[in-house]
Amino acid sequence: MEDECPMERFLRAMNSPTGFMKPGEKFSTASARLRAKGGLRAFFAPGVGFEDFNEGVFCKYLLVVEPDSGLRREILSSFEESVFDCYGAGTFEDAKRVLDVDRKLDYLVVADRFPQSRGGVPEALADRLVVHAREHSPIERPNLRCFGFVESESGLSVPYRGIIRKGESGVRDLYDMLIADSEGGAD
Amino acid sequence: MTASTEEVRDLEIVRIGILTPYLFDDVRDRCDEEYIKDQEERYGYDRDNLIQVPQMITSRHRVLIETPDNCAGPSGFPQLVIHGSTRPAEERVESIKGSGIVVARYSIFYGGPSHYSGSYPEDAGYALDIPKSPDLVRSLLTHEGFLDGLVSREEGKIRSALEEFGSGLEEPVLVTPYLTEALAVQR
C-alpha cells in the first residue's frame, strides 16, 4: 500500500464509496481512531495514562506552531497513532485563529521563532503566544501544558513544562516527552 | 433546464469529480439528529446538497457530477475535482500535485490555512478555494464562462469567469497561486 502510485490511490478514492471518510469522520478524533482499532487496543495508545483510562479520555488536543511546513508535518505525523488529536499553524495569527475557533487545547508546542503573519520575518513570539493562549484565548482547558521546540532558549521567559532542542533527534525527543507527560496524568 | 436528447448530445461535456461527502452524502439514514445538528453547526454540513444531482444541463454544457457512488463517466480525469480538507483528504490532494488536475477545496477553512496541518491551500495543491455552500457550488457548476475555462484550461478565462461569478458575493470563489502551476501541466 505504501508503494502505491498516488494517482492510483486517487482513482481508487474516486471509484470507491468506502475509499475515504464520511462526514463526522473528518475530525476523526484520536478517540474515534483508536476505538476503530478495536477493543482494548484503544486503551494502550501512546499517551493514554492511568487516569485517562479510568475517566475514558482518549483524545487530547495538541497545537503545533512551527513555521517550517515540512518539519511541522513531520511532527504532526509522528503523533498519528497516539492519544493526540493534532492541529498545526505556521504563524502567530494562524495559531490565534486555531485557538479562537477550535477552542480546545491540552498541549501547545511552540517554536522559538515564527512570523507574525504569512510572508513575515520570523520573530521571537513563543512567549507572547503562550501568554495569549493562557490568558486571552477562549480555550476551554485552563491547565494548558506548553512546550518549546527551539533552536535556542534565549528568547524564552514564561514557564514551559518542557523545552526540546531541534536537531537530529528533535522530533523523536518531542514525541517522547509529550507522550511521557501525557501518560503521567494530571498535575 | 430541459433539452431534447439530440440537443443534449451536442453539448460540451464537463466532468466534475466530487470527493467531499459534504456535497453528496446523506447521513440522515444512519445518524441521529444530535449528530447531524453538530455537523451542521460546526462543520457546515447541509442536508440540501448535491445528492440528487447526477448532471446539470446548461445552454452549452452537460455537467456530469461524478462521485464514488456514481463514477460511470468516460475514462480519464474530471476537469475539476472538489475535495474536502480532512487530514487524509489534504494528503491525497498533495500526493497528486504536479498531475495537472484542478482541485478545489471545499472546507470550513475557506480563505485561510487548514487548522489541521497549518498549510495554505496552494501548498497542499488546491487551485481554488470554495466557500462551504452547496447552493454556491450549484451556481458555479452552471456558470458558462467558468465551464468554458475548465474545458479549455485557459487560466485567463477561469479567472475572469470567477471574477464575474463572484461579483457581489461576500465570499467568492478564491483562486490560489497553484492554479497557474496546475494548468501548466498538459493534460
Interface residues (C-beta under 8 A of the other chain):
Chain A: P6 M7 R9 F10 A13 M14 N15 S16 P17 G19 F20 M21 K22 P23 G24 E25 K26 F27 S28 V64 V65 E66 S69 R72 R73 L76 C86 Y87 G88 A89 G90 D94 R97 V98 V101 D102 R118
Chain B: G17 L19 P21 Y22 D25 V27 C31 Y35 Q39 Y43 Y45 E66 P68 D69 C71 G84 T86 R87 P88 A89 R92 S95 I96 S99 I101 G112 P113 S114 H115 Y116 S117 G118 S119 Y120 D123
